[in-house]
Amino acid sequence: MALSYKARRRWSLVILLVGMPLYIVAVVTVLNFLDRPPLWLEFVVYVALGIIWILPFKFVFRGVGQADPDAETDDDSTA
């Protein structure tokens, strides 16, 4: 089942405004349990987890910044 453009826009907002902060808190909590790893390892973990979180949601964000492909265009407006 494919999501409509409007549904993808709404879900992307939910993911960014609710899901991402929750994910950040979870990652920081996990890294706190590691008892302050070396800086380079901490950086690698943040970068890797920062890329991994978006992979399941890639289809939701694809094309959201573009114009609505289902919107009607007014091609007869040649002034």
C-alpha positions as CSV (number, residue, x, y, z in Angstrom):
1,M,0.0,0.0,0.0
2,A,1.5,3.3,-1.1
3,L,1.1,6.4,1.0
4,S,-0.3,9.5,-0.6
5,Y,1.7,12.7,-0.8
6,K,-0.2,14.3,2.1
7,A,0.1,11.2,4.3
8,R,3.9,11.0,3.7
9,R,4.2,14.7,4.6
10,R,2.2,14.2,7.9
11,W,4.2,11.0,8.8
12,S,7.5,12.8,8.1
13,L,6.5,15.5,10.5
14,V,5.5,13.0,13.2
15,I,8.8,11.1,12.7
16,L,10.9,14.3,12.9
17,L,9.0,15.9,15.8
18,V,8.3,12.9,17.9
19,G,10.4,9.9,16.8
20,M,13.7,11.7,16.3
21,P,13.9,13.2,19.8
22,L,12.9,9.9,21.3
23,Y,15.7,8.2,19.3
24,I,18.2,10.8,20.4
25,V,17.4,10.2,24.1
26,A,17.7,6.5,23.6
27,V,21.1,6.8,21.9
28,V,22.5,9.1,24.5
29,T,21.2,6.8,27.2
30,V,22.9,3.8,25.6
31,L,26.2,5.7,25.3
32,N,26.0,6.7,28.9
33,F,26.0,3.1,29.9
34,L,29.4,2.7,28.1
35,D,31.1,4.8,30.8
36,R,32.5,7.5,28.5
37,P,34.2,5.6,25.6
38,P,37.1,7.3,23.7
39,L,36.1,10.3,21.7
40,W,36.6,8.7,18.3
41,L,34.4,5.7,19.3
42,E,31.7,8.0,20.6
43,F,31.8,10.0,17.3
44,V,31.6,6.8,15.2
45,V,28.7,5.5,17.2
46,Y,26.8,8.8,16.9
47,V,27.4,9.0,13.1
48,A,26.5,5.3,12.5
49,L,23.3,5.5,14.6
50,G,22.4,8.9,13.0
51,I,22.5,7.2,9.6
52,I,20.8,4.0,10.6
53,W,17.7,5.6,12.2
54,I,16.5,7.0,8.9
55,L,16.8,3.8,6.7
56,P,13.4,2.3,7.7
57,F,11.7,5.6,7.0
58,K,13.4,6.4,3.7
59,F,10.2,5.8,1.7
60,V,8.3,8.3,3.8
61,F,10.8,11.2,3.2
62,R,11.3,10.5,-0.5
63,G,9.9,13.4,-2.5
64,V,8.3,15.3,0.5
65,G,10.2,18.5,-0.3
66,Q,8.9,18.5,-3.9
67,A,5.7,19.9,-5.2
68,D,2.6,17.7,-4.8
69,P,2.6,15.4,-7.8
70,D,-1.2,14.8,-7.4
71,A,-2.1,18.5,-7.4
72,E,-4.0,19.8,-10.4
73,T,-2.0,22.2,-12.5
74,D,-3.5,25.2,-14.4
75,D,-2.0,24.8,-17.8
76,D,-4.6,27.1,-19.5
77,S,-3.4,30.2,-17.8
78,T,-1.4,31.8,-20.6
79,A,-1.7,35.4,-20.0
